[in-house]
Amino acid sequence: MKNIGQMMKQAQQMQARMAEMQAKLDQVEMTGASGGGMVQVTLNGKGEMRRVKIDPALVDPKDVEVLEDLILAAANDAKAKVEAHVSGEMAKLTGGLQLPPGIKLPF
């Protein structure tokens, strides 16, 4: 029974650390860029978009498609950075313990 009590205590500690990490993710910001930095998208650690910055030189009403593609590329770049950051934080939290496939934390 001693082992079960210890496992429960460890689970509670991990739950507390997980809640702390989720709160910190709201403060983390990652910026993705495309077009040589002419388009930048900033997301928080939870994947919520915070800012979009577009160099005015890119704004051409006759060629909106290029701008749309650059925004999409920058958003995907930012998302990849957020996912890498979250993965690293989760590895620290779980001590390198791999989660089963399909489980994505914290969201």
C-alpha positions in Angstrom: 0.0 0.0 0.0 2.9 2.3 0.6 3.7 2.3 -3.2 0.1 3.3 -4.1 0.3 6.2 -1.7 3.6 7.3 -3.1 2.2 7.0 -6.7 -0.8 9.2 -5.7 1.5 11.8 -4.2 3.6 11.9 -7.4 0.5 12.1 -9.6 -0.7 15.1 -7.5 2.7 16.8 -7.8 2.7 16.3 -11.5 -0.8 17.7 -11.8 0.3 20.8 -9.9 3.3 21.2 -12.2 1.1 20.7 -15.2 -1.2 23.5 -14.1 1.8 25.8 -13.5 3.1 25.0 -16.9 -0.2 25.8 -18.6 -0.3 29.2 -16.8 3.2 29.9 -18.0 2.3 29.0 -21.6 -0.1 31.9 -21.7 2.9 34.2 -21.2 5.2 32.6 -23.7 5.2 34.1 -27.2 6.8 32.6 -30.3 7.0 34.5 -33.6 7.1 32.8 -37.0 8.2 34.6 -40.1 8.1 34.3 -43.9 9.1 36.3 -46.9 12.5 37.0 -45.3 10.8 38.4 -42.2 8.4 40.7 -44.1 5.4 38.8 -42.6 5.5 37.8 -38.9 2.9 36.0 -36.8 3.1 35.8 -33.0 1.4 33.1 -31.1 1.3 32.5 -27.3 2.2 29.1 -25.9 -1.4 27.9 -26.2 -1.4 28.6 -29.9 -3.6 31.7 -29.7 -2.6 34.4 -32.2 -1.4 37.6 -30.6 0.0 39.7 -33.4 0.4 39.9 -37.2 3.0 42.2 -38.7 3.1 42.8 -42.4 5.7 45.0 -44.2 3.8 47.7 -46.1 5.9 46.9 -49.2 4.0 43.6 -49.5 0.6 45.2 -49.7 -0.4 45.0 -53.4 -4.2 44.9 -54.0 -3.5 43.2 -57.3 -1.5 40.3 -55.7 -3.4 39.4 -52.5 -2.7 35.7 -53.0 1.1 36.1 -52.3 0.3 38.0 -49.1 -2.2 35.3 -48.0 0.4 32.6 -48.7 3.1 34.4 -46.7 0.7 34.9 -43.7 -0.1 31.2 -43.8 3.5 30.3 -43.9 4.4 32.6 -41.0 1.5 31.2 -38.9 2.6 27.6 -39.6 6.2 28.6 -38.6 5.0 30.1 -35.3 2.9 27.0 -34.6 5.8 24.7 -35.2 7.9 26.8 -32.7 5.1 26.7 -30.1 4.7 22.9 -30.5 8.5 22.5 -30.1 8.5 24.6 -27.0 5.5 22.8 -25.4 7.1 19.5 -26.2 10.3 20.5 -24.5 8.5 21.8 -21.4 6.4 18.5 -21.3 9.7 16.5 -21.5 11.0 18.5 -18.5 7.7 17.9 -16.6 7.5 14.2 -17.3 11.2 13.5 -16.9 11.4 12.3 -20.4 8.5 9.9 -20.0 6.9 9.5 -23.4 3.1 10.0 -23.6 1.0 7.5 -25.5 0.4 8.4 -29.2 -2.6 10.7 -29.7 -2.3 12.4 -26.3 -1.4 16.0 -26.8 -1.0 18.1 -23.7 -1.8 20.7 -22.5 -4.3 21.3 -25.2 
